[in-house]
Amino acid sequence: MSSTNPVKLRAAERGVRAVLPGVELEFVAAAVDSGVAEQPSSDAETLRGAENRARAARDAAPGADYWFGLEGGVEDSPRGMLTFAWIVVLDCDGRVGRARSAAFVLPEAVAARVRDGMELGHADDEVFARRDSKRHDGAIGLLTQGALDRAGLYAPAVTAAMIPFLNPGFYPPAE
């Protein structure tokens, strides 16, 4: 796992356990660099950050079976600033799984701060008078009043990113 953020760890564990129930799993966190801006500001940059994180996790823990890169990002759209995450999973056979989480529009008070160069988590903390929200419920948790948290938003995308490993006949190794 390419992060020590507890939200990303919970999301990876939930997403993988959904498709590998009953399998004994061990998740190991590794703090690695995404190689992109602290706040990725496009779909492409966010995906690149997730890919970089997955590769760096593989380099940090070469004996693992899977390596995960989770990267949250934003992108301006005609309807407002969207936030979402890309998940990239690598396996030891060279397969790659990629999936994107659901996206939602941020309030303009948050989006304006992000456009001014603030990282989304810091913008959330400032607007909602919170501390370290990105390591807890995130913008989605704050905006849904806890009905959905950041790990819950990311976990289905982790599950979707596991598709190539569950169906290897349809997804040949890519790396």
C-alpha positions in Angstrom: 0.0 0.0 0.0 1.5 3.3 -1.1 0.3 5.5 1.7 0.1 5.7 5.5 -3.1 7.6 5.4 -5.6 5.5 7.5 -8.5 6.4 5.1 -6.6 5.0 2.1 -5.6 1.9 4.1 -9.3 1.3 5.2 -10.5 1.8 1.6 -7.9 -0.7 0.2 -8.8 -3.3 2.8 -12.5 -2.9 2.4 -12.3 -3.0 -1.4 -10.0 -6.1 -1.5 -11.9 -8.0 1.2 -15.1 -7.5 -0.8 -13.7 -9.6 -3.7 -11.4 -12.0 -1.6 -13.6 -12.9 1.4 -12.1 -15.4 3.7 -8.6 -15.0 2.3 -6.0 -14.2 5.0 -4.6 -10.8 4.0 -1.9 -8.5 5.4 -1.8 -4.9 4.4 1.5 -3.1 4.8 1.7 0.7 4.5 4.6 2.5 2.8 4.9 6.3 2.6 5.9 6.9 -1.1 5.9 10.0 -3.3 3.2 10.4 -5.9 5.5 12.3 -8.3 2.7 14.8 -8.9 1.5 18.0 -7.3 0.3 17.8 -3.7 -3.1 18.5 -5.0 -3.5 16.9 -8.5 -5.7 19.2 -10.6 -6.8 17.0 -13.4 -8.0 13.5 -14.1 -4.8 12.7 -15.9 -2.5 14.0 -13.2 -4.5 12.1 -10.5 -4.2 8.9 -12.5 -0.5 9.4 -13.0 -0.1 10.0 -9.2 -1.9 6.7 -8.5 0.3 4.8 -11.0 3.4 6.4 -9.6 2.4 5.4 -6.1 1.6 1.8 -7.0 5.1 1.5 -8.7 6.8 3.1 -5.8 5.0 0.7 -3.4 6.2 -2.2 -5.5 9.8 -0.9 -5.2 9.4 -0.4 -1.5 8.0 -3.9 -0.8 9.0 -6.2 -3.7 7.8 -9.4 -2.0 4.1 -8.4 -1.9 1.4 -10.0 -4.1 -0.3 -6.7 -4.9 0.6 -3.0 -4.8 -1.9 -0.2 -4.5 -1.8 3.4 -5.4 -4.7 5.6 -4.3 -4.6 9.3 -5.3 -7.3 11.9 -4.7 -7.6 14.7 -7.2 -9.8 17.6 -8.4 -10.7 18.9 -11.8 -12.7 21.9 -12.9 -15.7 21.1 -15.0 -18.5 23.2 -16.5 -20.6 22.3 -13.4 -18.0 23.1 -10.8 -14.9 21.6 -9.3 -15.1 17.8 -9.1 -13.2 15.7 -6.6 -12.5 11.9 -7.0 -9.8 9.4 -6.7 -7.9 7.0 -9.0 -6.9 3.6 -7.8 -4.2 1.6 -9.5 -3.3 -2.0 -8.5 -0.3 -4.0 -9.7 0.3 -7.7 -9.3 3.5 -9.7 -9.5 2.5 -11.1 -12.9 2.5 -7.7 -14.5 -1.3 -7.1 -14.5 -2.7 -3.6 -13.8 -6.1 -2.7 -12.5 -7.4 0.8 -12.7 -10.6 2.4 -11.5 -11.9 5.8 -10.5 -14.1 6.6 -7.6 -17.4 8.4 -7.9 -17.0 12.2 -8.3 -18.9 15.0 -6.8 -19.0 18.8 -7.0 -17.3 20.7 -4.2 -18.9 23.8 -2.7 -17.5 27.0 -4.3 -16.1 28.1 -0.9 -13.8 25.0 -1.0 -13.1 25.1 -4.7 -12.0 28.7 -4.7 -9.3 27.9 -2.1 -8.1 24.9 -4.1 -7.9 27.0 -7.2 -5.8 29.5 -5.2 -3.3 26.7 -4.5 -4.6 25.1 -1.3 -4.7 21.3 -1.0 -8.3 20.0 -0.7 -7.9 18.7 2.8 -6.6 22.0 4.1 -9.4 23.8 2.3 -12.0 21.5 3.9 -10.4 22.1 7.3 -10.6 25.9 6.8 -14.1 26.0 5.4 -15.6 23.5 7.9 -13.5 24.5 10.9 -12.0 21.0 11.2 -8.6 19.5 11.6 -7.0 16.8 9.4 -10.2 15.9 7.7 -8.4 14.2 4.9 -7.3 11.5 7.3 -10.8 11.0 8.6 -14.1 11.6 6.8 -12.9 13.9 4.0 -15.0 16.3 2.0 -17.6 13.6 1.3 -18.1 12.9 5.0 -18.3 16.6 5.8 -20.8 17.3 3.0 -23.0 14.2 3.6 -23.0 14.8 7.4 -21.3 11.4 7.8 -23.6 9.4 5.6 -20.5 8.5 3.5 -16.9 8.9 4.4 -13.8 9.0 2.2 -12.9 5.4 2.7 -16.5 4.4 1.8 -16.2 6.5 -1.4 -12.9 4.9 -2.4 -13.5 1.2 -1.5 -15.8 0.4 -4.4 -13.2 1.8 -6.8 -10.6 -0.5 -5.1 -13.0 -3.4 -5.7 -13.4 -2.4 -9.4 -9.6 -2.1 -9.8 -9.3 -5.7 -8.7 -11.3 -6.9 -11.8 -8.2 -7.9 -13.9 -6.9 -10.1 -11.1 -10.3 -11.9 -10.7 -10.6 -12.3 -14.5 -7.0 -12.9 -15.7 -8.1 -14.5 -19.0 -9.6 -11.2 -20.1 -6.8 -9.0 -18.8 -3.3 -10.1 -19.9 -0.2 -8.7 -18.2 0.5 -5.1 -19.2 3.8 -4.3 -17.7 
